[in-house]
Amino acid sequence: MDRQTATFVDLLLAILLPPLGVFLKYECQTEFWICVLLTLFGYLPGIIYAIWVIVR
């Protein structure tokens, strides 16, 4: 799987389950836990943060 395909899959997962998309890219680092907290506070902030982290 090339890099663009992997990023596309990560983005799709970030829209469905934001922490999962971040986890696949960063595992259990700080970005993942921030995404989990934002998703618990609201689904939309979790999605926005997950997409921002994956694209960055």
PDB file of N, CA, C and O in Angstrom:
ATOM      1  N   MET A   1       0.850  -1.166   0.000  1.00  0.00           N
ATOM      2  CA  MET A   1       0.000   0.000   0.000  1.00  0.00           C
ATOM      3  C   MET A   1       0.900   1.233   0.000  1.00  0.00           C
ATOM      4  O   MET A   1       1.792   1.357   0.839  1.00  0.00           O
ATOM      5  N   ASP A   2       0.665   2.132  -0.931  1.00  0.00           N
ATOM      6  CA  ASP A   2       1.514   3.316  -0.985  1.00  0.00           C
ATOM      7  C   ASP A   2       1.059   4.346   0.046  1.00  0.00           C
ATOM      8  O   ASP A   2       0.027   4.180   0.695  1.00  0.00           O
ATOM      9  N   ARG A   3       1.833   5.393   0.182  1.00  0.00           N
ATOM     10  CA  ARG A   3       1.616   6.380   1.239  1.00  0.00           C
ATOM     11  C   ARG A   3       0.296   7.131   1.076  1.00  0.00           C
ATOM     12  O   ARG A   3      -0.381   7.405   2.067  1.00  0.00           O
ATOM     13  N   GLN A   4      -0.083   7.472  -0.172  1.00  0.00           N
ATOM     14  CA  GLN A   4      -1.333   8.194  -0.389  1.00  0.00           C
ATOM     15  C   GLN A   4      -2.541   7.347  -0.027  1.00  0.00           C
ATOM     16  O   GLN A   4      -3.517   7.852   0.526  1.00  0.00           O
ATOM     17  N   THR A   5      -2.476   6.085  -0.331  1.00  0.00           N
ATOM     18  CA  THR A   5      -3.582   5.189   0.015  1.00  0.00           C
ATOM     19  C   THR A   5      -3.687   5.045   1.528  1.00  0.00           C
ATOM     20  O   THR A   5      -4.787   5.050   2.081  1.00  0.00           O
ATOM     21  N   ALA A   6      -2.558   4.917   2.189  1.00  0.00           N
ATOM     22  CA  ALA A   6      -2.567   4.792   3.643  1.00  0.00           C
ATOM     23  C   ALA A   6      -3.132   6.057   4.288  1.00  0.00           C
ATOM     24  O   ALA A   6      -3.885   5.968   5.257  1.00  0.00           O
ATOM     25  N   THR A   7      -2.783   7.222   3.768  1.00  0.00           N
ATOM     26  CA  THR A   7      -3.310   8.469   4.305  1.00  0.00           C
ATOM     27  C   THR A   7      -4.813   8.556   4.070  1.00  0.00           C
ATOM     28  O   THR A   7      -5.551   9.013   4.944  1.00  0.00           O
ATOM     29  N   PHE A   8      -5.269   8.128   2.909  1.00  0.00           N
ATOM     30  CA  PHE A   8      -6.707   8.139   2.611  1.00  0.00           C
ATOM     31  C   PHE A   8      -7.461   7.237   3.580  1.00  0.00           C
ATOM     32  O   PHE A   8      -8.512   7.624   4.091  1.00  0.00           O
ATOM     33  N   VAL A   9      -6.946   6.056   3.834  1.00  0.00           N
ATOM     34  CA  VAL A   9      -7.582   5.124   4.766  1.00  0.00           C
ATOM     35  C   VAL A   9      -7.578   5.719   6.173  1.00  0.00           C
ATOM     36  O   VAL A   9      -8.578   5.624   6.883  1.00  0.00           O
ATOM     37  N   ASP A  10      -6.474   6.326   6.580  1.00  0.00           N
ATOM     38  CA  ASP A  10      -6.410   6.971   7.894  1.00  0.00           C
ATOM     39  C   ASP A  10      -7.446   8.080   8.013  1.00  0.00           C
ATOM     40  O   ASP A  10      -8.075   8.227   9.060  1.00  0.00           O
ATOM     41  N   LEU A  11      -7.630   8.859   6.958  1.00  0.00           N
ATOM     42  CA  LEU A  11      -8.620   9.935   6.986  1.00  0.00           C
ATOM     43  C   LEU A  11     -10.044   9.387   7.079  1.00  0.00           C
ATOM     44  O   LEU A  11     -10.873   9.932   7.808  1.00  0.00           O
ATOM     45  N   LEU A  12     -10.326   8.330   6.354  1.00  0.00           N
ATOM     46  CA  LEU A  12     -11.658   7.717   6.452  1.00  0.00           C
ATOM     47  C   LEU A  12     -11.924   7.208   7.869  1.00  0.00           C
ATOM     48  O   LEU A  12     -13.012   7.397   8.412  1.00  0.00           O
ATOM     49  N   LEU A  13     -10.933   6.569   8.451  1.00  0.00           N
ATOM     50  CA  LEU A  13     -11.086   6.085   9.822  1.00  0.00           C
ATOM     51  C   LEU A  13     -11.203   7.241  10.806  1.00  0.00           C
ATOM     52  O   LEU A  13     -11.910   7.133  11.808  1.00  0.00           O
ATOM     53  N   ALA A  14     -10.513   8.350  10.528  1.00  0.00           N
ATOM     54  CA  ALA A  14     -10.583   9.518  11.402  1.00  0.00           C
ATOM     55  C   ALA A  14     -11.976  10.132  11.390  1.00  0.00           C
ATOM     56  O   ALA A  14     -12.403  10.716  12.385  1.00  0.00           O
ATOM     57  N   ILE A  15     -12.681  10.006  10.284  1.00  0.00           N
ATOM     58  CA  ILE A  15     -14.042  10.533  10.223  1.00  0.00           C
ATOM     59  C   ILE A  15     -15.005   9.597  10.954  1.00  0.00           C
ATOM     60  O   ILE A  15     -15.918  10.063  11.637  1.00  0.00           O
ATOM     61  N   LEU A  16     -14.815   8.306  10.819  1.00  0.00           N
ATOM     62  CA  LEU A  16     -15.699   7.342  11.482  1.00  0.00           C
ATOM     63  C   LEU A  16     -15.402   7.217  12.973  1.00  0.00           C
ATOM     64  O   LEU A  16     -16.306   7.332  13.801  1.00  0.00           O
ATOM     65  N   LEU A  17     -14.150   6.985  13.311  1.00  0.00           N
ATOM     66  CA  LEU A  17     -13.700   6.854  14.694  1.00  0.00           C
ATOM     67  C   LEU A  17     -12.386   7.631  14.844  1.00  0.00           C
ATOM     68  O   LEU A  17     -11.311   7.081  14.604  1.00  0.00           O
ATOM     69  N   PRO A  18     -12.467   8.888  15.233  1.00  0.00           N
ATOM     70  CA  PRO A  18     -11.274   9.736  15.250  1.00  0.00           C
ATOM     71  C   PRO A  18     -10.058   9.148  15.979  1.00  0.00           C
ATOM     72  O   PRO A  18      -8.958   9.195  15.428  1.00  0.00           O
ATOM     73  N   PRO A  19     -10.204   8.598  17.189  1.00  0.00           N
ATOM     74  CA  PRO A  19      -9.009   8.055  17.850  1.00  0.00           C
ATOM     75  C   PRO A  19      -8.353   6.899  17.095  1.00  0.00           C
ATOM     76  O   PRO A  19      -7.137   6.722  17.170  1.00  0.00           O
ATOM     77  N   LEU A  20      -9.149   6.114  16.370  1.00  0.00           N
ATOM     78  CA  LEU A  20      -8.584   4.983  15.633  1.00  0.00           C
ATOM     79  C   LEU A  20      -7.670   5.454  14.513  1.00  0.00           C
ATOM     80  O   LEU A  20      -6.595   4.889  14.311  1.00  0.00           O
ATOM     81  N   GLY A  21      -8.085   6.482  13.783  1.00  0.00           N
ATOM     82  CA  GLY A  21      -7.241   7.014  12.717  1.00  0.00           C
ATOM     83  C   GLY A  21      -5.922   7.550  13.243  1.00  0.00           C
ATOM     84  O   GLY A  21      -4.876   7.351  12.625  1.00  0.00           O
ATOM     85  N   VAL A  22      -5.968   8.230  14.386  1.00  0.00           N
ATOM     86  CA  VAL A  22      -4.743   8.770  14.993  1.00  0.00           C
ATOM     87  C   VAL A  22      -3.899   7.636  15.558  1.00  0.00           C
ATOM     88  O   VAL A  22      -2.672   7.675  15.468  1.00  0.00           O
ATOM     89  N   PHE A  23      -4.538   6.634  16.137  1.00  0.00           N
ATOM     90  CA  PHE A  23      -3.801   5.510  16.711  1.00  0.00           C
ATOM     91  C   PHE A  23      -2.987   4.769  15.646  1.00  0.00           C
ATOM     92  O   PHE A  23      -1.847   4.375  15.894  1.00  0.00           O
ATOM     93  N   LEU A  24      -3.575   4.583  14.467  1.00  0.00           N
ATOM     94  CA  LEU A  24      -2.864   3.861  13.414  1.00  0.00           C
ATOM     95  C   LEU A  24      -1.620   4.612  12.945  1.00  0.00           C
ATOM     96  O   LEU A  24      -0.676   3.999  12.447  1.00  0.00           O
ATOM     97  N   LYS A  25      -1.616   5.926  13.099  1.00  0.00           N
ATOM     98  CA  LYS A  25      -0.471   6.702  12.651  1.00  0.00           C
ATOM     99  C   LYS A  25       0.550   6.934  13.769  1.00  0.00           C
ATOM    100  O   LYS A  25       1.756   6.887  13.526  1.00  0.00           O
ATOM    101  N   TYR A  26       0.070   7.185  14.989  1.00  0.00           N
ATOM    102  CA  TYR A  26       0.966   7.569  16.081  1.00  0.00           C
ATOM    103  C   TYR A  26       1.008   6.590  17.243  1.00  0.00           C
ATOM    104  O   TYR A  26       1.786   6.789  18.176  1.00  0.00           O
ATOM    105  N   GLU A  27       0.203   5.550  17.216  1.00  0.00           N
ATOM    106  CA  GLU A  27       0.068   4.584  18.310  1.00  0.00           C
ATOM    107  C   GLU A  27      -0.338   5.306  19.590  1.00  0.00           C
ATOM    108  O   GLU A  27      -1.183   6.199  19.521  1.00  0.00           O
ATOM    109  N   CYS A  28       0.209   4.973  20.740  1.00  0.00           N
ATOM    110  CA  CYS A  28      -0.254   5.551  22.018  1.00  0.00           C
ATOM    111  C   CYS A  28       0.566   6.760  22.439  1.00  0.00           C
ATOM    112  O   CYS A  28       0.940   6.876  23.606  1.00  0.00           O
ATOM    113  N   GLN A  29       0.844   7.639  21.530  1.00  0.00           N
ATOM    114  CA  GLN A  29       1.554   8.863  21.876  1.00  0.00           C
ATOM    115  C   GLN A  29       0.553   9.929  22.308  1.00  0.00           C
ATOM    116  O   GLN A  29      -0.649   9.671  22.365  1.00  0.00           O
ATOM    117  N   THR A  30       1.039  11.098  22.604  1.00  0.00           N
ATOM    118  CA  THR A  30       0.213  12.186  23.111  1.00  0.00           C
ATOM    119  C   THR A  30      -0.924  12.548  22.158  1.00  0.00           C
ATOM    120  O   THR A  30      -2.028  12.856  22.607  1.00  0.00           O
ATOM    121  N   GLU A  31      -0.670  12.514  20.862  1.00  0.00           N
ATOM    122  CA  GLU A  31      -1.705  12.874  19.890  1.00  0.00           C
ATOM    123  C   GLU A  31      -2.941  11.987  20.032  1.00  0.00           C
ATOM    124  O   GLU A  31      -4.073  12.460  19.920  1.00  0.00           O
ATOM    125  N   PHE A  32      -2.714  10.710  20.276  1.00  0.00           N
ATOM    126  CA  PHE A  32      -3.821   9.776  20.439  1.00  0.00           C
ATOM    127  C   PHE A  32      -4.670  10.136  21.650  1.00  0.00           C
ATOM    128  O   PHE A  32      -5.897  10.161  21.553  1.00  0.00           O
ATOM    129  N   TRP A  33      -4.050  10.412  22.773  1.00  0.00           N
ATOM    130  CA  TRP A  33      -4.794  10.699  23.998  1.00  0.00           C
ATOM    131  C   TRP A  33      -5.524  12.034  23.915  1.00  0.00           C
ATOM    132  O   TRP A  33      -6.617  12.178  24.462  1.00  0.00           O
ATOM    133  N   ILE A  34      -4.926  13.015  23.233  1.00  0.00           N
ATOM    134  CA  ILE A  34      -5.626  14.277  23.019  1.00  0.00           C
ATOM    135  C   ILE A  34      -6.864  14.038  22.169  1.00  0.00           C
ATOM    136  O   ILE A  34      -7.924  14.602  22.438  1.00  0.00           O
ATOM    137  N   CYS A  35      -6.734  13.217  21.162  1.00  0.00           N
ATOM    138  CA  CYS A  35      -7.870  12.903  20.294  1.00  0.00           C
ATOM    139  C   CYS A  35      -8.963  12.170  21.062  1.00  0.00           C
ATOM    140  O   CYS A  35     -10.146  12.429  20.843  1.00  0.00           O
ATOM    141  N   VAL A  36      -8.594  11.275  21.941  1.00  0.00           N
ATOM    142  CA  VAL A  36      -9.590  10.563  22.752  1.00  0.00           C
ATOM    143  C   VAL A  36     -10.360  11.554  23.625  1.00  0.00           C
ATOM    144  O   VAL A  36     -11.587  11.489  23.698  1.00  0.00           O
ATOM    145  N   LEU A  37      -9.653  12.464  24.282  1.00  0.00           N
ATOM    146  CA  LEU A  37     -10.317  13.451  25.131  1.00  0.00           C
ATOM    147  C   LEU A  37     -11.237  14.364  24.330  1.00  0.00           C
ATOM    148  O   LEU A  37     -12.368  14.622  24.741  1.00  0.00           O
ATOM    149  N   LEU A  38     -10.760  14.850  23.194  1.00  0.00           N
ATOM    150  CA  LEU A  38     -11.592  15.719  22.373  1.00  0.00           C
ATOM    151  C   LEU A  38     -12.825  14.986  21.851  1.00  0.00           C
ATOM    152  O   LEU A  38     -13.899  15.577  21.743  1.00  0.00           O
ATOM    153  N   THR A  39     -12.678  13.719  21.530  1.00  0.00           N
ATOM    154  CA  THR A  39     -13.819  12.935  21.054  1.00  0.00           C
ATOM    155  C   THR A  39     -14.827  12.713  22.180  1.00  0.00           C
ATOM    156  O   THR A  39     -16.034  12.700  21.940  1.00  0.00           O
ATOM    157  N   LEU A  40     -14.338  12.538  23.403  1.00  0.00           N
ATOM    158  CA  LEU A  40     -15.257  12.385  24.530  1.00  0.00           C
ATOM    159  C   LEU A  40     -16.012  13.680  24.808  1.00  0.00           C
ATOM    160  O   LEU A  40     -17.180  13.638  25.193  1.00  0.00           O
ATOM    161  N   PHE A  41     -15.364  14.831  24.620  1.00  0.00           N
ATOM    162  CA  PHE A  41     -16.026  16.121  24.829  1.00  0.00           C
ATOM    163  C   PHE A  41     -16.998  16.449  23.709  1.00  0.00           C
ATOM    164  O   PHE A  41     -17.976  17.167  23.919  1.00  0.00           O
ATOM    165  N   GLY A  42     -16.737  15.937  22.548  1.00  0.00           N
ATOM    166  CA  GLY A  42     -17.619  16.174  21.412  1.00  0.00           C
ATOM    167  C   GLY A  42     -17.063  15.488  20.192  1.00  0.00           C
ATOM    168  O   GLY A  42     -15.855  15.506  19.954  1.00  0.00           O
ATOM    169  N   TYR A  43     -17.930  14.889  19.425  1.00  0.00           N
ATOM    170  CA  TYR A  43     -17.482  14.109  18.275  1.00  0.00           C
ATOM    171  C   TYR A  43     -16.796  14.986  17.230  1.00  0.00           C
ATOM    172  O   TYR A  43     -15.778  14.590  16.664  1.00  0.00           O
ATOM    173  N   LEU A  44     -17.340  16.167  16.971  1.00  0.00           N
ATOM    174  CA  LEU A  44     -16.797  17.059  15.947  1.00  0.00           C
ATOM    175  C   LEU A  44     -15.390  17.564  16.286  1.00  0.00           C
ATOM    176  O   LEU A  44     -14.530  17.558  15.405  1.00  0.00           O
ATOM    177  N   PRO A  45     -15.114  18.001  17.526  1.00  0.00           N
ATOM    178  CA  PRO A  45     -13.722  18.393  17.831  1.00  0.00           C
ATOM    179  C   PRO A  45     -12.731  17.244  17.652  1.00  0.00           C
ATOM    180  O   PRO A  45     -11.590  17.466  17.244  1.00  0.00           O
ATOM    181  N   GLY A  46     -13.161  16.021  17.954  1.00  0.00           N
ATOM    182  CA  GLY A  46     -12.294  14.864  17.755  1.00  0.00           C
ATOM    183  C   GLY A  46     -11.982  14.635  16.287  1.00  0.00           C
ATOM    184  O   GLY A  46     -10.848  14.315  15.931  1.00  0.00           O
ATOM    185  N   ILE A  47     -12.991  14.798  15.430  1.00  0.00           N
ATOM    186  CA  ILE A  47     -12.783  14.624  13.989  1.00  0.00           C
ATOM    187  C   ILE A  47     -11.843  15.696  13.452  1.00  0.00           C
ATOM    188  O   ILE A  47     -10.914  15.394  12.703  1.00  0.00           O
ATOM    189  N   ILE A  48     -12.082  16.942  13.831  1.00  0.00           N
ATOM    190  CA  ILE A  48     -11.241  18.047  13.344  1.00  0.00           C
ATOM    191  C   ILE A  48      -9.794  17.844  13.764  1.00  0.00           C
ATOM    192  O   ILE A  48      -8.882  18.001  12.951  1.00  0.00           O
ATOM    193  N   TYR A  49      -9.580  17.499  15.017  1.00  0.00           N
ATOM    194  CA  TYR A  49      -8.216  17.285  15.497  1.00  0.00           C
ATOM    195  C   TYR A  49      -7.567  16.087  14.802  1.00  0.00           C
ATOM    196  O   TYR A  49      -6.397  16.156  14.425  1.00  0.00           O
ATOM    197  N   ALA A  50      -8.296  15.010  14.629  1.00  0.00           N
ATOM    198  CA  ALA A  50      -7.742  13.811  13.997  1.00  0.00           C
ATOM    199  C   ALA A  50      -7.318  14.105  12.558  1.00  0.00           C
ATOM    200  O   ALA A  50      -6.240  13.691  12.131  1.00  0.00           O
ATOM    201  N   ILE A  51      -8.158  14.813  11.815  1.00  0.00           N
ATOM    202  CA  ILE A  51      -7.805  15.145  10.436  1.00  0.00           C
ATOM    203  C   ILE A  51      -6.597  16.063  10.394  1.00  0.00           C
ATOM    204  O   ILE A  51      -5.713  15.901   9.553  1.00  0.00           O
ATOM    205  N   TRP A  52      -6.562  17.026  11.302  1.00  0.00           N
ATOM    206  CA  TRP A  52      -5.424  17.956  11.348  1.00  0.00           C
ATOM    207  C   TRP A  52      -4.113  17.219  11.659  1.00  0.00           C
ATOM    208  O   TRP A  52      -3.083  17.498  11.046  1.00  0.00           O
ATOM    209  N   VAL A  53      -4.154  16.285  12.603  1.00  0.00           N
ATOM    210  CA  VAL A  53      -2.956  15.542  12.993  1.00  0.00           C
ATOM    211  C   VAL A  53      -2.494  14.625  11.848  1.00  0.00           C
ATOM    212  O   VAL A  53      -1.294  14.509  11.596  1.00  0.00           O
ATOM    213  N   ILE A  54      -3.416  13.992  11.173  1.00  0.00           N
ATOM    214  CA  ILE A  54      -3.052  13.047  10.114  1.00  0.00           C
ATOM    215  C   ILE A  54      -2.482  13.782   8.904  1.00  0.00           C
ATOM    216  O   ILE A  54      -1.508  13.326   8.305  1.00  0.00           O
ATOM    217  N   VAL A  55      -3.077  14.910   8.542  1.00  0.00           N
ATOM    218  CA  VAL A  55      -2.630  15.643   7.360  1.00  0.00           C
ATOM    219  C   VAL A  55      -1.311  16.379   7.607  1.00  0.00           C
ATOM    220  O   VAL A  55      -0.502  16.545   6.694  1.00  0.00           O
ATOM    221  N   ARG A  56      -1.106  16.812   8.837  1.00  0.00           N
ATOM    222  CA  ARG A  56       0.099  17.597   9.173  1.00  0.00           C
ATOM    223  C   ARG A  56       1.335  16.846   8.951  1.00  0.00           C
ATOM    224  O   ARG A  56       2.425  17.368   9.187  1.00  0.00           O
TER     225      ARG A  56
END
